[in-house]
Amino acid sequence: MDEADGRRRLPPVDAILSKNELTEPIRRHGRLAVRRAVRRVLQDIREGIGRPSSDPPPDLSVIVRRSQEILERDHRSLRPAINATGILLHTGLGRAPIAAEAVAAVAEVAASYSNLELDLDSGARGRRTSGIAGLLRELTGAAAATAVNNNAGATVLALRALASGREVIVSRGQLVEIGGSFRLPEIFEVSGARLREVGTTNKTRLSDFRAAIGLETAAILRVHPSNYRIVGFTEQPELIELVELAHAHGLWAIDDIGSGAIRPDGPPGVEGEPTASEAIAAGADLVLFSGDKLLGGPQCGIMVGGREAIGRIEVDPLMRALRLDKMTLAALEATLRLALDPAHARDRIPLWSMITTPAAELELRARALASRLSAELGLSAAAVASEAYIGGGSAPIRPIESAAVAIAPPFPLPGGESDFAAALRVGDPPVVARVRKGRVLLDLRTIPRELEPRLLDAIRALCQDRNSPADGRDRPGSI
Ligand SMILES: *Cc1c(COP(=O)(O)O)cnc(C)c1O
């Protein structure tokens, strides 16, 4: 049979569309999208992508299945993935997964009208942040609180509202870049406040701050160097000293704790990280932190502090541009409610559970998973000790003891374990893993137990694709 024969024998699009298996996809995605997917599959076959031209054309069921795969893969470009990296707050993977309570709260307010800016008792206009502000006050001891889209936005807004056109003193050891695009000097430029650097990279004394105070000074800003540590001969004044100095000169004391925990008893396992409640107790006028770092809530920038500072921020026009939408507010409120009871939150906030799961428990799961992978799929898999990290700029140098499954590539691949990891990444669901010494490592600290069946499915599909000759296009080896 020559190639042209094979092509001519491809079934017409309409015959494929009338197959029963496509009834449900048509209902779900619409006829047009399904037709487009089928066309793409036929086109790929005609072009012989990934197939020796001598192969017979795939039969109808394979065409239908591949169309379904394309529809599943393409109908959402942003979709759930399995984080097997062991990095808990992985920026590339969306930082913190939120609690089921937060998800439910989002679903409810998103699908219906809500009292977002309506005071139900009086019928008058309400504040969208009043619910979260009360919880934040209770959690941190602050007199006032609000939140915006993210902590970078909170920093710009704070500098603008409290120090526009004036100077803010910052230690040279804290001029950080976080997450690739949060660079403090650039944040200052956007805000309109002027950065006044003092001290050196490793040592800045209280006297350096004092000497820099002048008529132009509006505030002292402390920034937690979240994602790195200066070790050795170092010196930075305590927050409480900075607060005293600022207040003695009528200046604002602002503390950007970034990833910081909300208070010492939550989240657990991050001792030594600054907390919002401690900064408030030290007298800071304004404390900033991300909602999706150690709090384990939705992406947002939380601001707690005195009434005057928060009041100024709330009337700044930029507040309107950075304000939270109802879905984030719902998720944040639910997360804060959980955080009120740290013991309960350990079970309910995914980040808190991931931090506190005992390594021994992960090791048992790793062993069981490795045996299943060996027994069911014939893979060379073993449980190994591993190190997980909080990530997202939190506690950068302190690994958390963890356990992983190390898998050798199931078949020869030109790029070895890297190709295997790449194949897992484009699988369903996508699995993002680390590679080490010829193996792919699946760290269980970031894989909730409930996701293990999905993880197995993804690996199984990869091994099966390899064994199905009609499916050359998706063969991992052809990546
Ligand atoms: C992460 C971080 C930021 C930026 O917060 P986003 O929520 O990512 O915008 C700012 N400051 C510090 C100290 C941080 O750790």
The ligand as an SDF file (V2000), in Angstrom:
LIG
                    3D

 15 15  0  0  0  0  0  0  0  0999 V2000
    7.0430   38.0470   47.9850 C   0  0  0  0  0  0  0  0  0  0  0  0
    7.3940   39.3770   48.5030 C   0  0  0  0  0  0  0  0  0  0  0  0
    6.9010   40.5370   47.9130 C   0  0  0  0  0  0  0  0  0  0  0  0
    6.0030   40.4850   46.7140 C   0  0  0  0  0  0  0  0  0  0  0  0
    4.7870   39.9000   47.0380 O   0  0  0  0  0  0  0  0  0  0  0  0
    3.7750   39.4100   45.8880 P   0  0  0  0  0  0  0  0  0  0  0  0
    2.6010   38.9180   46.6500 O   0  0  0  0  0  0  0  0  0  0  0  0
    4.4990   38.3590   45.1300 O   0  0  0  0  0  0  0  0  0  0  0  0
    3.4690   40.5920   45.0540 O   0  0  0  0  0  0  0  0  0  0  0  0
    7.2600   41.7580   48.4530 C   0  0  0  0  0  0  0  0  0  0  0  0
    8.0800   41.8390   49.5150 N   0  0  0  0  0  0  0  0  0  0  0  0
    8.5820   40.7450   50.1130 C   0  0  0  0  0  0  0  0  0  0  0  0
    9.5150   40.9190   51.2850 C   0  0  0  0  0  0  0  0  0  0  0  0
    8.2610   39.4750   49.6440 C   0  0  0  0  0  0  0  0  0  0  0  0
    8.7570   38.3800   50.2240 O   0  0  0  0  0  0  0  0  0  0  0  0
  1  2  1  0
  2  3  1  0
  2 14  2  0
  3  4  1  0
  3 10  2  0
  4  5  1  0
  5  6  1  0
  6  7  2  0
  6  8  1  0
  6  9  1  0
 10 11  1  0
 11 12  2  0
 12 13  1  0
 12 14  1  0
 14 15  1  0
M  END
$$$$
